[in-house]
Structures are given as C-alpha cells and as structure tokens.
Amino acid sequence: MKKRTLASSCAAVALALTVDTLLRDRGAFDERLINTVQRLDLPYLEPLLRAINRVTSSPWAIAVWVFVLATLSLSRQWLAVTAVLFVPVGVG
C-alpha cells in the first residue's frame, strides 16, 4: 500500500508542476538557476557528458533501450516493461 501512496504522490506533484509550467511564464529565478547550472565546471564533467552523449545517440539509444527492456522482462517487472515499451512512442 505504501508504494501506491508514494506513486500517487509523485504523480500528483508531477501533474501540479506540469500545469504550473503550462500556465505561468518563465520567471527570473528560472533563468538564474539555468545560468548557475551551466557555469558548473566539475572534474571529469566533459568525459561524463561525452559518454552520456554517446549512449543517447541513435544506435546506442536503441541498444540501451533493448537492454533495459530485456533486463526488466527477465526480472518480470511487467509495469516497468510496459512503460519502457512506450518510450519510442514518446520520443518519436
């Protein structure tokens, strides 16, 4: 029962934030936050971002998607499998 309550709470927060984003213009706080995050220069950030870029490029993204789908199927996590199945629909 706790997982269902947590999932419902997360869904409600996501819905509220989505509605808030759709109804309000971008504020000054958002721009300051974006600029602050963009100024971050952490060690090994460049290789990490390069690796993420490589994995999310078209051929690798498909391979990772198949790997995640197979792993979740083998572990019999059917709700997660259903969600992963719809990823190409949302992206495409």
C-alpha positions as CSV (number, residue, x, y, z in Angstrom):
1,M,0.0,0.0,0.0
2,K,2.9,2.4,0.7
3,K,4.2,2.1,-2.9
4,R,0.9,3.0,-4.3
5,T,0.7,6.1,-2.0
6,L,4.2,7.1,-2.9
7,A,3.4,6.7,-6.6
8,S,0.2,8.6,-6.3
9,S,2.0,11.4,-4.5
10,C,4.8,11.6,-7.1
11,A,2.2,11.6,-9.9
12,A,0.3,14.4,-8.2
13,V,3.4,16.5,-7.8
14,A,4.4,15.9,-11.5
15,L,0.9,16.9,-12.6
16,A,0.9,20.0,-10.5
17,L,4.3,21.1,-11.8
18,T,3.3,20.4,-15.4
19,V,0.2,22.5,-15.0
20,D,2.2,25.3,-13.3
21,T,4.7,25.3,-16.1
22,L,2.0,25.4,-18.8
23,L,0.1,28.3,-17.1
24,R,3.0,30.6,-16.0
25,D,5.7,32.3,-17.9
26,R,9.3,31.6,-17.1
27,G,10.5,33.6,-14.1
28,A,13.7,35.3,-13.4
29,F,14.5,32.6,-10.9
30,D,14.5,30.0,-13.7
31,E,17.0,31.9,-15.8
32,R,19.3,32.5,-12.8
33,L,19.1,28.8,-12.0
34,I,19.8,27.7,-15.6
35,N,22.8,30.1,-15.8
36,T,24.2,28.8,-12.5
37,V,23.9,25.2,-13.5
38,Q,25.6,26.0,-16.9
39,R,28.6,27.6,-15.1
40,L,29.3,24.4,-13.1
41,D,32.7,23.0,-14.1
42,L,33.1,19.8,-12.2
43,P,36.1,17.5,-12.6
44,Y,35.5,14.8,-15.2
45,L,32.3,16.5,-16.4
46,E,33.4,16.6,-20.0
47,P,34.1,12.9,-20.3
48,L,30.9,12.1,-18.4
49,L,28.8,14.2,-20.8
50,R,30.6,12.8,-23.8
51,A,29.7,9.2,-22.6
52,I,26.1,10.2,-22.0
53,N,26.0,11.8,-25.4
54,R,27.4,8.6,-27.0
55,V,24.9,6.4,-25.1
56,T,21.9,8.6,-26.1
57,S,22.9,8.8,-29.8
58,S,20.6,6.9,-32.1
59,P,22.2,3.5,-32.4
60,W,23.3,3.3,-28.8
61,A,19.9,4.6,-27.5
62,I,18.3,1.7,-29.3
63,A,20.8,-0.8,-27.8
64,V,20.3,0.6,-24.3
65,W,16.5,0.5,-24.8
66,V,16.6,-3.2,-25.8
67,F,18.9,-4.0,-22.9
68,V,16.6,-2.2,-20.4
69,L,13.6,-3.9,-21.9
70,A,15.2,-7.4,-21.8
71,T,16.5,-6.9,-18.2
72,L,13.1,-5.8,-16.9
73,S,11.4,-8.6,-18.8
74,L,13.8,-11.2,-17.3
75,S,13.1,-9.8,-13.8
76,R,9.4,-9.9,-14.6
77,Q,8.7,-6.2,-13.8
78,W,5.7,-6.0,-16.1
79,L,4.6,-2.5,-15.2
80,A,8.1,-1.2,-15.9
81,V,8.3,-3.2,-19.1
82,T,5.0,-1.6,-20.3
83,A,6.4,1.9,-19.5
84,V,9.7,1.1,-21.4
85,L,7.7,-0.2,-24.4
86,F,6.1,3.2,-24.8
87,V,9.4,5.2,-24.7
88,P,9.8,5.1,-28.5
89,V,6.3,6.4,-28.9
90,G,7.0,9.4,-26.7
91,V,10.4,10.1,-28.3
92,G,9.3,9.6,-31.9
